[in-house]
Structure formats: C-alpha cells, structure tokens
Amino acid sequence: MKKKTALILAVLLLLTCAEAALADVYKDAGFIKKIPMKPKYTEEVDQHGTVEKLTYTTHAYALEEAAGKEILVEKELYVYLPYGYDPANSYNVLYTMHGAGEDERYWLSEERMGKGTLALLDRMFSRGEAEPTIIVTPTTNTGKLLSEDETEQGLRGSGPKYFWKELRNEVIPQVETKYSTYAGGDMSPESLAASREHRAFTGFSMGSVTTVNVMQHCLDIFAYFGNYSDVNVTAGIIPDGKFEEFFAAMESDEFKDLPIKFWYHGEGSADYALEGHLQFCEAIKARMADRVTDGENYAYVEFKGGTHAYNCWLPHLYNCLLVFFK
C-alpha cells in the first residue's frame, strides 16, 4: 500500500513539474492562460480599425465535384483594416474561419461576435502588442447560387474539404489585390510563396478542421496556423484518428523543407472536442518533431474549464497574434 501511495505521489509530482515547465516555456510570450479573460483585453481605446464587406464570385468546388459541371456562386467576406491603414505600407494578413452553423459574419460583424473581437484587435494594435494586421473572415458555406438548376439546389454546401481551392483561386486574389500586403498585388505562385511568412490561417471547430486542410494543401503560401477546438471530426477530411494523408503532404517533396513559423493549438479542458485534438497533437509530436518545437514555433494552450465557445476562441486568437509574424 505504501509503495502504491508513493507511486501515485511521484506521478502527481511529475505532472506538476510538467505543468510548471510548460508555464516557464510560455511565460515570456504573454499568452492568456486562463478564462474568463480579464476585461482589460477588450477595454475601449481611441484608435479603431474599420471593417469592410467584399462580394466576389467563386466556383462552388464541392458542388462541382458532386454535379460534374461548373457551378458559380456569389459569396461575401469581411475584412478588418487596422487603425491608420495606409496603402503605402505592406501588411500581414490573417485569414480566420468560423465553425459549423456560422458564417463569414461570426468574427467581425456586430450581428454576431464582432463587438468583442474588434475591441480586442483595436486594443492589441493600439498598444503595440502585435503588428497591425489585416484580418479576413471568409466562409466555407455555399453562398448564393448564380443559377436555378434543380440539381444544384439539391446539393449541400462547399464545406471545409474544398475550401483551400477557393482560398487560393478566389479569396486571396480578391483580398490581396485590393489591399496592400507583402504580395504587392502580384498573385503569381512565386509571389505568394515569397510572401508566405506574412500570411496566417486559423479557425475554430469546423474552422479548425478547415485550417488543417488548408495547411495540407497551402503550406507553400502560409507559414502560420492556429487550431482552436477540434481537428478530428468526421467531415470527409480527417476520419477519426487517421492523419496519414495530412502527414504525407507535410513530408512530400513540395512541403518537406518549408518551415512552419508558428503552429498554435488551443483547447478547453471541458471541450467535447478535446480528446480528438489531443490525439492529433500527439501524432504531430511523433511525426514532426524535427519541424516543430514546443515553446519555439509550437504551442498547446488549454483553458481550465473551457468549453466549445467564443470565450475560449477569442483569447486563443489573441495568443496567436502575440506570436505570429514575429
């Protein structure tokens, strides 16, 4: 009995030491480490960014795959421009995706969670906690079909699996020819690759799954990634526990030598998606130890008591902006 008690105490001591070590690794990053987030992070400031809505036409790639023909849709996205945005300067861009049941309005529109997000962004940039950054919120949803074909109406939305095509072919050109980014308005593959260290993609829940899929297909033009609440859902992208397709892409000749500048993982201890996300993180450690180092270009932050909710996702977004584009 004494030996068993001693063993339990030893394990508890090791876990405590591990938690302390993790805290030391990130103590200089300034990460928010617990919720509820302190009110100071969304306090009012004098310098406010602006939000614009863009409309564009795109292929509905998933619908086209199912129907075997071209299908065009009209979609919208939102763009946050930091206070003092000047077209004479070049800006980093963070594309961030919503979860299932939401749309492009989620992060930046006051119809949804825009009030809190905008307050946090305005404060961060006005205090110099992060470089002024353009924030873009697209959607994986279908959008408005530009024809009335009965077959099209019976098909489901584009979804995360094919969004990377829309991102490369329509979203980035729409955004980065209108606004001043490090691509300089040049949408050639060479220019997008050369500016990859000034481009990030993040998302929560289904948006986190989308982030993994974007990483799998677009590591050549993105260097920063953030996953909040889930990566391992049955969405036709990553079957439970099977990441071989993802790792095969990371180890391909095209991507194997590309550096990941920072990869952030955020969860809540009471999030129903926690188990699958942890499973993915363990797989990363096993397969990508030579490319990601905890505390250098990789972080896992878990909020005690956090659930599948905005009060976790907003501080995760804050944490990403603290370490992206450095």
matplotlib code that plots the C-alpha trace (Angstrom):
import matplotlib.pyplot as plt

x = [0.0, 2.9, 4.6, 1.3, 0.9, 4.5, 4.0, 0.9, 2.7, 5.6, 3.3, 1.5, 4.9, 5.9, 2.6, 3.1, 6.6, 5.5, 2.8, 5.4, 7.8, 5.1, 4.3, 8.1, 8.2, 5.4, 6.0, 7.6, 5.0, 2.4, -0.3, -3.7, -3.6, -7.0, -10.6, -12.7, -10.5, -9.8, -11.9, -8.7, -8.2, -11.3, -11.3, -12.2, -9.3, -9.3, -7.9, -10.4, -9.9, -12.5, -14.5, -15.4, -17.5, -16.4, -18.6, -17.0, -17.8, -16.3, -16.6, -18.5, -15.8, -17.6, -20.8, -18.9, -17.3, -20.7, -22.5, -19.7, -20.2, -19.2, -21.3, -20.7, -21.8, -21.7, -20.2, -19.2, -16.3, -15.3, -12.1, -10.7, -8.2, -6.2, -6.3, -4.2, -4.2, -2.1, -1.9, 1.7, 2.7, 2.6, 0.5, 0.5, -2.8, -4.6, -7.4, -9.7, -12.6, -15.8, -17.3, -20.3, -23.6, -21.9, -20.8, -18.4, -20.1, -19.1, -15.8, -16.2, -19.9, -21.7, -24.6, -22.5, -19.4, -17.8, -18.0, -15.7, -13.4, -13.0, -12.4, -9.6, -8.0, -8.1, -6.5, -3.8, -2.7, -3.0, -0.8, 1.8, 1.2, 1.1, 1.9, -1.1, -2.6, -5.4, -7.9, -10.1, -13.1, -14.4, -16.9, -16.9, -20.7, -22.0, -23.1, -25.8, -26.1, -25.9, -28.4, -31.5, -30.6, -32.6, -29.6, -27.6, -30.3, -30.4, -26.7, -25.1, -22.6, -19.0, -17.7, -14.1, -12.7, -12.6, -12.2, -8.5, -9.1, -11.4, -8.9, -6.0, -8.0, -10.5, -10.2, -6.6, -6.6, -9.8, -8.2, -4.6, -5.1, -7.5, -5.4, -1.7, 0.0, 3.5, 2.5, 2.4, -0.7, 1.2, -0.9, 1.6, 2.6, 6.1, 4.9, 2.5, 5.3, 7.7, 5.3, 4.2, 5.8, 3.3, 0.2, -1.6, -4.7, -6.7, -10.2, -12.3, -14.3, -15.1, -12.9, -10.1, -10.6, -10.5, -7.2, -5.7, -6.9, -5.5, -2.2, -2.2, -2.7, -1.3, 1.8, 3.7, 1.8, 1.1, 3.6, 1.4, -1.5, -3.9, -6.3, -8.9, -11.3, -11.1, -9.2, -10.5, -14.1, -15.8, -16.3, -14.9, -11.5, -9.9, -11.5, -11.2, -7.6, -6.4, -3.9, -1.8, -2.9, -2.0, 1.4, 2.1, 1.5, 3.8, 6.5, 6.1, 8.9, 6.8, 6.4, 9.1, 11.6, 9.1, 9.4, 6.4, 6.9, 4.3, 1.6, -0.8, -3.2, -5.9, -8.4, -10.6, -10.5, -14.3, -14.5, -16.1, -13.5, -10.6, -9.8, -9.5, -7.4, -5.0, -4.8, -3.7, -1.2, 0.4, 0.6, 2.4, 5.0, 5.6, 5.8, 7.0, 9.5, 12.1, 9.9, 8.0, 9.5, 7.3, 7.9, 9.7, 7.3, 4.6, 2.2, -0.6, -2.7, -5.6, -8.0, -9.2, -13.0, -13.1, -15.8, -16.6, -17.3, -16.3, -15.0, -12.2, -11.7, -11.2, -8.3, -6.8, -7.0, -5.2, -2.5, -1.9, -1.4, 1.1, 3.5, 2.5, 4.6, 7.5]
y = [0.0, 2.4, 1.6, 2.4, 5.7, 6.6, 5.8, 8.0, 10.9, 10.5, 10.7, 13.7, 15.4, 14.7, 16.2, 19.3, 19.7, 19.3, 22.0, 24.3, 23.6, 24.5, 27.7, 28.6, 27.9, 30.4, 32.9, 35.4, 35.1, 36.9, 34.3, 34.5, 31.2, 31.1, 32.2, 34.2, 36.6, 39.8, 42.8, 44.8, 42.8, 44.3, 47.8, 50.7, 52.5, 55.7, 54.0, 51.9, 49.8, 49.6, 46.7, 46.3, 43.7, 42.3, 40.4, 38.0, 35.2, 31.8, 28.2, 26.1, 23.4, 20.7, 21.2, 20.9, 17.7, 16.2, 17.5, 17.1, 20.6, 24.2, 25.9, 29.5, 31.2, 34.7, 35.0, 37.6, 38.0, 40.6, 42.5, 44.3, 47.1, 48.2, 51.8, 54.0, 51.5, 53.1, 51.6, 52.8, 50.2, 46.4, 44.4, 40.9, 39.0, 36.6, 34.6, 33.1, 30.7, 30.2, 26.9, 24.8, 26.6, 30.0, 32.2, 35.0, 37.4, 35.5, 37.1, 40.7, 41.6, 43.1, 40.8, 38.1, 38.4, 41.4, 43.8, 41.7, 40.8, 44.3, 45.6, 43.0, 43.8, 47.5, 47.3, 44.9, 47.0, 50.4, 49.1, 47.6, 44.1, 42.9, 44.3, 45.9, 43.1, 42.7, 40.2, 38.4, 36.2, 34.1, 31.2, 27.6, 27.9, 27.7, 31.3, 32.4, 30.1, 32.1, 29.8, 28.0, 24.5, 21.9, 19.7, 22.5, 23.3, 19.7, 19.7, 20.7, 23.5, 23.6, 22.8, 22.7, 19.9, 22.0, 25.5, 25.5, 25.8, 28.8, 30.3, 30.1, 30.9, 33.5, 34.7, 35.6, 37.3, 39.2, 40.4, 40.9, 42.8, 45.2, 45.7, 46.3, 43.1, 41.7, 40.0, 43.5, 42.8, 40.0, 36.8, 34.6, 31.4, 32.7, 35.9, 34.1, 31.7, 34.5, 36.3, 33.1, 34.4, 37.2, 35.1, 33.0, 30.8, 30.0, 28.7, 27.1, 23.9, 23.1, 26.1, 24.3, 21.3, 23.7, 25.0, 21.6, 21.1, 24.5, 23.6, 20.3, 22.0, 25.5, 25.3, 26.8, 30.1, 30.1, 29.9, 30.4, 28.3, 28.2, 25.4, 26.0, 23.3, 20.3, 19.0, 15.4, 15.4, 13.2, 15.9, 14.0, 15.5, 13.7, 10.5, 9.8, 9.0, 8.8, 11.6, 9.7, 11.9, 15.0, 13.8, 12.5, 16.1, 17.5, 15.0, 15.5, 16.9, 20.0, 20.8, 18.9, 21.7, 24.6, 26.0, 26.3, 29.7, 29.0, 26.5, 27.3, 24.8, 26.0, 24.0, 24.0, 21.2, 20.7, 21.0, 17.9, 18.2, 17.9, 14.2, 14.3, 17.4, 15.9, 12.8, 15.0, 16.8, 13.5, 12.5, 15.8, 15.2, 11.7, 12.6, 16.2, 16.5, 17.8, 20.7, 21.9, 22.6, 23.4, 26.9, 28.0, 27.5, 25.4, 25.9, 24.0, 26.1, 24.6, 26.7, 25.0, 24.6, 26.0, 24.7, 24.8, 28.5, 32.1, 32.9, 30.4, 31.2, 34.9, 34.6, 31.9, 34.4, 36.9, 34.4, 33.7, 37.4, 37.7, 35.2, 35.4, 37.5, 37.9]
z = [0.0, 0.9, -2.5, -4.3, -2.5, -3.2, -6.9, -7.1, -5.3, -7.8, -10.8, -9.3, -8.8, -12.4, -13.7, -11.5, -12.8, -16.3, -15.9, -14.3, -17.2, -19.7, -17.8, -18.0, -21.7, -22.4, -19.6, -21.9, -24.7, -22.7, -23.5, -21.9, -19.9, -18.2, -18.6, -18.0, -19.9, -17.9, -19.1, -19.8, -23.0, -24.6, -22.9, -25.1, -26.9, -29.1, -32.2, -34.1, -37.1, -39.8, -41.3, -44.9, -46.6, -50.0, -52.5, -55.0, -57.4, -57.0, -58.1, -55.7, -55.8, -53.7, -55.6, -58.9, -57.7, -57.0, -60.1, -62.6, -64.0, -63.4, -60.7, -59.7, -56.5, -55.1, -51.6, -49.1, -46.7, -44.1, -43.8, -40.7, -41.5, -38.5, -37.5, -39.7, -42.6, -45.3, -48.8, -49.0, -46.4, -46.6, -44.1, -42.8, -43.3, -41.0, -42.5, -39.8, -40.2, -38.3, -37.2, -38.3, -38.2, -38.5, -41.4, -42.5, -40.1, -36.9, -36.1, -37.3, -37.6, -34.7, -35.7, -34.1, -32.1, -33.7, -30.8, -28.6, -31.5, -32.7, -29.2, -28.7, -32.0, -31.6, -28.2, -29.3, -32.2, -30.4, -27.6, -29.9, -28.6, -32.2, -35.6, -37.3, -39.3, -41.8, -40.6, -43.2, -42.4, -45.3, -45.1, -46.2, -46.8, -50.3, -50.9, -53.4, -56.4, -59.6, -61.5, -60.6, -61.6, -59.7, -59.3, -57.7, -55.3, -54.1, -53.2, -49.9, -49.2, -50.3, -46.8, -45.5, -47.7, -50.9, -49.3, -49.9, -53.7, -53.2, -50.8, -53.4, -56.5, -55.4, -51.8, -51.7, -55.1, -54.1, -50.8, -51.7, -54.9, -53.2, -50.0, -49.5, -48.4, -48.8, -52.1, -53.6, -55.7, -57.6, -57.4, -59.2, -57.4, -57.0, -55.3, -53.0, -52.0, -51.4, -49.1, -47.1, -43.9, -43.9, -44.1, -41.5, -41.3, -38.1, -37.2, -34.5, -34.5, -38.2, -39.0, -37.2, -39.5, -42.4, -41.1, -41.1, -44.7, -45.8, -44.2, -46.1, -49.5, -49.0, -46.8, -49.7, -49.2, -45.5, -42.6, -39.5, -38.3, -35.4, -34.4, -31.7, -30.5, -32.8, -35.7, -35.7, -36.8, -39.4, -42.1, -45.0, -44.4, -41.4, -40.4, -36.7, -35.8, -39.4, -40.3, -42.8, -45.7, -43.8, -42.8, -46.3, -47.6, -44.9, -45.9, -49.6, -51.8, -52.2, -48.5, -46.5, -46.5, -45.8, -42.3, -40.1, -38.4, -35.7, -35.1, -32.2, -30.7, -28.3, -26.3, -23.2, -20.6, -20.8, -24.6, -26.2, -29.0, -26.6, -27.0, -30.8, -30.7, -28.2, -30.4, -33.3, -31.1, -30.1, -33.7, -34.5, -31.8, -33.2, -36.9, -36.9, -34.0, -36.4, -37.6, -34.5, -31.1, -28.1, -27.0, -30.1, -33.1, -31.5, -28.5, -26.9, -24.5, -22.6, -20.5, -17.4, -17.5, -21.1, -23.4, -27.1, -27.0, -28.0, -24.6, -25.4, -29.0, -28.6, -26.2, -28.5, -31.3, -29.0, -28.3, -31.9, -32.8, -30.0, -31.7, -35.4, -37.8, -35.3]

ax = plt.figure().add_subplot(projection="3d")
ax.plot(x, y, z, "-o")
ax.set_aspect("equal")
plt.show()
